[in-house]
């Protein structure tokens, strides 16, 4: 692979870029080609796992890797000599097309092996993996080849922090274009700048990610998992994905120790990784003073306490078991992970409302979790609180403050717009699912869960079932919802806007 460093620059900062140019097609092809080489390397790793366990499935990973490398080579050849400026449009195109290409080519092992015979199901499974949603169409997980199980886990681990983010950390060859790519994929309210270079920032984040993954593997193996299961589940936990190597998920081990370890690491993975980097550097003050962190942890604790009380008094669970089951299910849903140890659809119905709120809220900005994000929820809460104060003191100046900083009005408007649009897209997905015959509760929770990348719904698509019975057209709809939810709506949907393609 060529290690040429392209000094990509933004359109706004490069006077040599033609102002009426829409997109730099050759540049987009070049970057996507390099990214597909990375996916090809991932598939070769899975081929190695299959060979290690002497499975015939190794050939399917070899074929898929070859297709990736050939496709990537063709795209880089086409993009050779591309102009070295990168616009925001280019960044959005690259990120969206990369996630689609990774899914299309990543589903090939499932299709070629016959593990998932339908294109819709294979695409759905792979999209669910890369977006760390955790929905599955598989009903025979326990009997699947180890290589296939490892591929499912690896998609969630890489997708957790982002495909492009992973590539920037692994191969920082995009120069100034790193910022455009990182911003297009890691959308959100704020981005803590750990280092002047984005490539260095991603390396620091991935260093913490790898350390925590290794620690999680060690503790799960200490609790009774074998090394393979420990690695796959740690990839799923740290990516807040939800794929398991067992059909019964974490409940298969029936181990309180494993449940507590899993709960702890799911919560850790849902914290802002920039703050975790600061903790690794010994700067604990900013972590404990961060308002979003306290808000998120407080939400997990309050919901867990309420459900614990309900299970203890209304379902007669022993106290410790009530707390453990509540903590695990709240953690897995609030962090958008999707692993399960209990069927929460059998719990008192008032707990469902708490869990639906957890699906919507998700984790923290800058984490592997999905959902609206607690920073936005917190900003909206303070804005609503200020509105009540204005009724009493109409002339008072009441800015929204987060971490002692005033939230600018444009950012407040962006947060409000995003949240309303998020809910609108969720209800639109629900409408489409019900149109094709899905029950309303199942459609609503599945739609919101897909957008929040949670992977857990209610009814026939709850924790006791898979999505194998869902019609193909609904699986395509769910796949789209997972994608726009992972890239936070605008990065994908802006490509459908006429304004995006308008020449300036």
C-alpha positions in Angstrom: 0.0 0.0 0.0 1.3 3.4 -0.9 2.2 5.6 2.1 2.0 8.9 0.1 0.8 11.7 2.3 -1.8 13.8 0.6 -1.9 17.4 2.0 -5.7 17.6 1.7 -7.0 21.1 2.5 -10.5 22.5 3.0 -12.1 24.3 0.2 -12.6 27.4 2.3 -8.9 27.6 3.0 -7.5 26.9 -0.4 -7.6 29.6 -2.9 -6.7 27.2 -5.7 -9.9 25.2 -5.3 -12.6 26.1 -7.9 -15.5 27.8 -6.2 -18.1 26.2 -8.4 -16.9 22.7 -7.9 -19.4 20.4 -6.3 -17.3 17.4 -5.3 -13.8 16.1 -6.0 -14.8 12.7 -7.3 -11.2 11.4 -7.8 -10.3 12.3 -4.3 -13.4 10.6 -2.9 -12.5 7.4 -4.9 -8.9 7.5 -3.7 -9.8 7.8 0.0 -12.5 5.1 -0.2 -10.1 2.8 -2.0 -7.6 3.1 0.9 -10.4 2.5 3.4 -11.5 -0.7 1.5 -7.9 -2.0 1.8 -8.3 -1.6 5.5 -11.5 -3.7 5.4 -9.7 -6.2 3.3 -7.1 -6.5 6.0 -9.8 -7.0 8.6 -11.2 -9.9 6.6 -7.8 -11.5 6.3 -7.5 -11.4 10.1 -10.8 -13.3 10.3 -9.5 -15.8 7.7 -6.6 -16.4 10.1 -9.1 -17.1 12.9 -10.9 -19.6 10.7 -7.6 -21.3 9.8 -6.7 -21.4 13.5 -9.8 -23.3 14.2 -9.5 -25.4 11.0 -12.7 -24.2 9.5 -13.7 -24.3 5.9 -15.1 -20.8 6.1 -11.6 -19.3 5.7 -12.1 -19.4 1.9 -15.1 -17.0 2.1 -13.0 -14.4 4.0 -10.3 -14.9 1.4 -12.7 -14.3 -1.4 -14.3 -11.3 0.3 -10.8 -9.8 1.1 -9.8 -10.3 -2.5 -12.9 -8.4 -3.7 -12.1 -5.6 -1.3 -8.5 -5.3 -2.3 -9.4 -5.4 -6.0 -12.2 -2.8 -5.6 -10.0 -0.6 -3.4 -7.1 -0.9 -5.9 -9.4 0.1 -8.8 -10.7 3.2 -6.8 -7.2 4.3 -5.8 -6.0 3.9 -9.4 -8.9 6.0 -10.6 -8.2 8.6 -7.9 -4.5 8.8 -8.6 -3.4 12.4 -9.2 -6.5 13.8 -7.6 -6.5 17.5 -6.7 -5.4 17.7 -3.1 -8.1 19.9 -1.6 -11.0 18.5 0.4 -14.3 20.2 1.0 -16.9 19.5 3.6 -19.0 18.0 0.8 -16.2 15.6 0.1 -16.0 14.6 3.7 -19.7 13.8 3.9 -19.6 11.8 0.7 -16.6 9.8 1.8 -18.0 9.0 5.2 -21.5 7.9 4.0 -20.2 6.0 1.0 -17.5 4.3 3.1 -20.1 3.0 5.6 -22.2 1.7 2.7 -19.3 0.1 0.9 -18.0 -1.5 4.1 -21.4 -3.0 4.7 -21.9 -4.2 1.1 -18.5 -5.8 0.9 -18.5 -6.9 4.5 -21.7 -8.9 4.1 -20.0 -11.2 1.5 -18.8 -13.8 3.9 -22.3 -14.3 5.3 -23.8 -14.6 1.8 -21.1 -16.8 0.2 -21.1 -19.2 3.2 -24.9 -19.4 3.3 -25.0 -18.5 7.0 -27.4 -15.7 5.9 -28.9 -16.6 2.6 -30.8 -13.4 1.8 -29.2 -10.2 0.7 -31.4 -8.1 2.9 -30.6 -10.2 5.9 -26.8 -10.2 5.3 -26.8 -6.4 4.7 -28.9 -5.9 7.8 -26.6 -8.1 9.9 -23.4 -6.3 8.7 -24.9 -2.8 9.0 -26.0 -3.7 12.5 -22.5 -4.8 13.3 -20.6 -1.7 11.9 -23.2 0.7 13.4 -22.9 -1.3 16.7 -26.6 -1.7 16.9 -26.7 -5.4 17.7 -29.9 -6.5 16.0 -29.5 -9.9 14.5 -31.3 -12.2 12.0 -29.3 -15.3 13.2 -31.1 -18.1 15.1 -28.1 -20.5 15.1 -25.3 -18.4 16.7 -24.0 -21.3 18.9 -23.3 -23.4 15.8 -21.7 -20.7 13.7 -18.0 -21.0 12.7 -15.6 -19.1 14.9 -14.4 -17.0 12.0 -17.9 -15.7 11.4 -18.4 -14.9 15.0 -15.1 -13.1 15.2 -16.1 -11.1 12.1 -19.3 -10.0 13.7 -17.4 -8.9 16.9 -14.7 -7.1 14.9 -17.2 -5.1 12.9 -18.6 -3.8 16.2 -15.2 -3.0 17.7 -14.0 -1.0 14.7 -17.4 0.6 14.1 -17.6 1.6 17.8 -15.2 4.6 17.4 -15.8 4.8 13.7 -14.4 3.3 10.5 -12.7 6.5 9.4 -11.5 7.3 12.8 -9.9 3.8 13.0 -8.2 4.4 9.6 -6.9 7.8 10.6 -5.3 6.3 13.7 -3.9 3.4 11.7 -2.8 5.2 8.6 -2.6 8.9 9.1 -2.0 9.6 5.4 -4.7 12.1 4.7 -2.9 15.2 6.0 -5.1 18.2 6.4 -8.1 16.2 5.2 -8.2 14.3 8.5 -10.2 17.1 10.1 -12.8 17.0 7.4 -13.2 13.2 7.6 -13.2 13.2 11.4 -15.8 16.0 11.6 -18.0 14.3 9.1 -18.0 10.9 10.9 -17.7 12.0 14.6 -20.6 14.5 14.5 -21.9 15.8 17.8 -22.2 18.7 20.2 -18.5 19.2 21.1 -15.1 17.6 20.3 -12.4 18.0 23.0 -9.1 18.7 21.3 -6.5 16.5 22.9 -3.8 17.4 20.3 -3.4 19.9 17.5 -3.2 17.0 15.0 -6.4 15.0 14.5 -4.3 11.9 13.7 -2.6 12.2 17.1 -6.0 12.7 18.8 -7.4 9.6 17.2 -4.3 7.6 18.3 -4.7 8.7 21.9 -8.4 7.7 21.9 -7.6 4.3 20.3 -4.8 3.7 22.8 -7.3 4.1 25.6 -9.8 2.0 23.7 -7.3 -0.9 23.3 -6.2 -0.7 26.9 -9.8 -0.9 28.2 -10.6 -3.7 25.7 -7.6 -5.7 27.0 -8.6 -5.2 30.6 -12.2 -6.3 29.8 -10.9 -9.5 28.1 -8.8 -10.3 31.2 -11.7 -9.9 33.6 -14.2 -11.8 31.5 -11.7 -14.7 31.2 -11.2 -14.5 34.9 -15.0 -14.9 35.3 -15.1 -18.1 33.3 -15.2 -17.3 29.6 -12.6 -18.9 27.3 -10.3 -16.6 25.4 -12.3 -16.6 22.2 -15.6 -15.7 23.9 -13.7 -13.1 26.1 -12.3 -11.4 23.1 -15.5 -11.3 21.1 -17.6 -10.1 24.0 -15.0 -7.4 24.9 -15.1 -6.2 21.3 -18.9 -6.0 21.5 -18.9 -4.4 25.0 -16.4 -1.7 24.3 -18.0 -1.0 20.9 -21.4 -1.0 22.8 -22.6 -3.4 20.0 -24.4 -6.3 21.5 -23.3 -9.2 19.4 -22.6 -12.4 21.4 -21.1 -15.7 20.6 -24.1 -17.4 22.2 -27.8 -17.3 21.3 -28.7 -16.6 25.0 -26.2 -13.7 25.1 -24.5 -13.1 28.5 -27.3 -15.1 30.3 -25.6 -18.2 28.9 -22.9 -18.0 31.6 -25.3 -17.3 34.5 -22.4 -15.6 36.3 -23.0 -12.5 38.6 -19.3 -11.7 38.2 -19.5 -11.6 34.4 -22.7 -9.5 34.6 -21.1 -6.9 36.9 -18.0 -6.7 34.8 -20.0 -6.3 31.6 -22.2 -3.7 33.2 -19.2 -1.7 34.3 -17.4 -1.7 31.0 -20.6 -0.9 29.0 -20.9 2.2 31.2 -17.2 3.1 30.7 -17.5 2.7 27.0 -20.4 5.2 27.0 -18.3 7.9 28.6 -16.5 10.6 26.6 -13.2 9.0 25.4 -11.5 12.4 25.4 -12.1 12.5 29.2 -10.9 8.9 29.5 -7.7 10.0 27.8 -7.2 12.8 30.3 -7.7 10.3 33.1 -5.0 8.1 31.6 -2.8 11.2 31.7 -3.6 11.7 35.4 -5.9 14.6 34.8 -8.9 13.3 36.8 -10.3 16.7 37.7 -11.9 17.5 34.4 -13.5 14.0 34.3 -15.3 14.3 37.6 -16.3 17.9 37.0 -17.9 17.2 33.6 -21.6 17.9 33.7 -22.5 15.3 31.0 -20.7 12.5 32.8 -22.5 13.3 36.1 -25.8 13.6 34.3 -25.3 10.2 32.5 -24.1 8.3 35.6 -26.9 9.9 37.6 -29.5 8.8 35.0 -28.2 5.2 35.1 -28.3 5.1 38.9 -31.8 6.6 39.2 -33.4 4.3 36.6 -31.6 1.3 38.1 -32.8 2.1 41.5 -36.4 2.5 40.4 -36.4 -0.8 38.5 -34.7 -2.6 41.3 -37.5 -1.5 43.7 -40.1 -2.6 41.2 -38.6 -6.0 40.6 -38.1 -6.6 44.3 -41.7 -5.7 45.4 -43.7 -6.4 42.3 -41.9 -9.5 40.8 -40.4 -10.9 44.1 -36.8 -11.0 42.8 -34.3 -11.5 45.6 -32.8 -8.0 46.3 -29.3 -8.7 44.9 -30.7 -10.3 41.8 -33.2 -7.5 41.3 -30.3 -4.9 41.5 -28.0 -7.0 39.2 -30.7 -7.6 36.6 -31.8 -4.0 36.7 -28.3 -2.6 36.5 -27.4 -4.8 33.6 -30.5 -4.1 31.5 -30.4 -0.4 32.2 -26.7 -0.3 31.4 -27.1 -2.3 28.2 -30.0 -0.1 27.0 -28.7 3.3 28.2 -25.3 2.6 26.6 -27.0 1.3 23.4 -25.0 -2.0 23.8 -27.7 -4.6 23.5 -26.5 -7.6 25.5 -29.1 -9.2 27.7 -29.5 -11.3 30.8 -33.2 -11.0 31.5 -36.4 -10.5 29.5 -37.4 -7.0 30.4 -40.7 -7.3 28.5 -41.9 -9.4 31.4 -41.2 -6.6 33.9 -43.9 -4.1 35.1 -45.0 -1.9 32.2 -44.0 1.4 33.9 -40.3 0.2 33.7 -40.8 0.1 29.9 -41.1 3.9 29.9 -37.9 4.2 31.8 -36.1 1.9 29.3 -37.6 3.8 26.3 -36.2 7.0 27.8 -32.8 5.2 28.1 -33.0 4.2 24.4 -33.6 7.8 23.4 -30.9 9.3 25.7 -28.1 6.9 24.9 -24.6 7.6 26.2 -22.2 10.6 26.2 -20.8 12.6 23.2 -17.4 11.3 22.1 -18.2 7.7 23.1 -19.1 4.5 21.3 -22.7 4.8 22.4 -25.7 5.9 20.3 -28.9 7.8 21.0 -29.6 11.5 21.2 -26.7 11.8 23.7 -26.9 13.1 27.2 -25.2 16.4 26.4 -28.1 17.4 24.2 -30.6 16.1 26.8 -28.9 18.2 29.4 -28.8 21.3 27.3 -32.5 21.0 26.5 -33.3 20.5 30.2 -31.5 23.7 31.2 -33.1 25.6 28.4 -36.6 24.5 29.6 -35.7 25.4 33.1 -34.6 28.9 32.0 -37.9 29.3 30.1 -39.8 28.8 33.4 -37.6 31.4 35.1 -38.3 33.9 32.3 -42.0 33.6 33.1 -41.3 35.1 36.5 -38.4 37.4 35.4 -39.2 38.3 31.8 -36.3 40.8 31.6 -33.6 38.6 33.1 -30.7 37.4 31.0 -30.6 33.7 31.5 -28.0 31.9 29.4 -27.7 28.2 29.3 -24.5 27.1 31.0 -22.8 23.7 30.7 -19.5 23.1 32.6 -19.6 26.8 33.5 -19.5 27.8 29.9 -22.3 29.6 28.2 -23.9 27.6 25.4 -24.0 29.9 22.3 -27.5 30.5 20.8 -26.6 28.9 17.5 -25.5 25.7 19.3 -28.7 25.7 21.3 -30.7 26.0 18.1 -28.8 23.2 16.6 -29.4 20.9 19.6 -33.1 21.7 19.5 -33.3 21.1 15.7 -31.4 17.8 16.0 -33.5 16.5 18.8 -36.8 17.3 17.0 -35.5 15.9 13.7 -34.3 12.8 15.5 -37.7 12.1 16.9 -39.4 12.9 13.6 -37.1 10.4 11.8 -37.9 7.8 14.5 -41.7 8.2 14.1 -41.2 8.2 10.3 -39.5 4.8 10.6 -42.3 3.6 12.9 -44.8 4.7 10.3 -43.1 2.8 7.5 -42.7 -0.4 9.7 -46.4 -0.3 10.6 -47.3 0.2 7.0 -45.6 -3.1 6.2 -47.5 -4.9 8.9 -45.4 -4.5 12.1 -47.3 -4.0 15.4 -47.2 -0.4 16.6 -45.2 -1.0 19.8 -42.8 -3.3 18.1 -42.4 -0.8 15.2 -41.9 2.2 17.5 -39.4 0.6 19.8 -37.6 -1.1 16.9 -37.3 2.2 15.0 -36.0 4.2 17.9 -33.7 1.3 18.9 -32.3 1.2 15.3 -31.7 4.9 15.3 -30.2 4.8 18.8 -28.0 1.8 17.7 -29.4 -0.1 20.8 -30.5 -3.3 19.2 -33.2 -4.1 21.7 -36.9 -3.7 21.2 -40.2 -4.9 22.6 -42.8 -7.5 21.7 -41.9 -10.0 19.1 -38.6 -8.2 18.5 -37.6 -8.1 22.1 -34.6 -9.7 23.8 -36.1 -13.2 23.6 -36.3 -13.1 19.7 -34.3 -12.1 16.7 -35.2 -10.1 13.6 -35.2 -13.1 11.3 -39.0 -13.0 10.8 -39.0 -9.3 9.9 -39.9 -8.8 6.2 -37.0 -8.0 3.9 -38.4 -4.5 3.1 -38.5 -3.7 6.9 -34.9 -5.0 7.2 -33.8 -2.5 4.5 -35.7 0.3 6.4 -34.1 -0.7 9.7 -30.6 -0.7 8.0 -31.1 2.8 6.8 -32.3 3.9 10.3 -29.2 2.3 11.8 -26.9 4.2 9.4 -28.4 7.6 9.9 -28.5 7.1 13.6 -24.8 6.1 13.8 -23.8 9.1 11.7 -26.2 11.4 13.5 -28.7 12.1 10.7 -27.3 15.1 8.9 -24.1 13.5 7.6 -26.2 11.1 5.6 -29.4 13.0 4.9 -27.6 16.1 3.7 -26.7 14.0 0.6 -30.4 14.0 -0.3 -30.7 17.8 0.0 -30.7 19.8 -3.3 -28.6 22.4 -1.5 -25.8 20.0 -1.1 -25.4 19.5 -4.8 -25.9 23.2 -5.7 -22.9 24.9 -7.2 -21.5 27.9 -5.4 
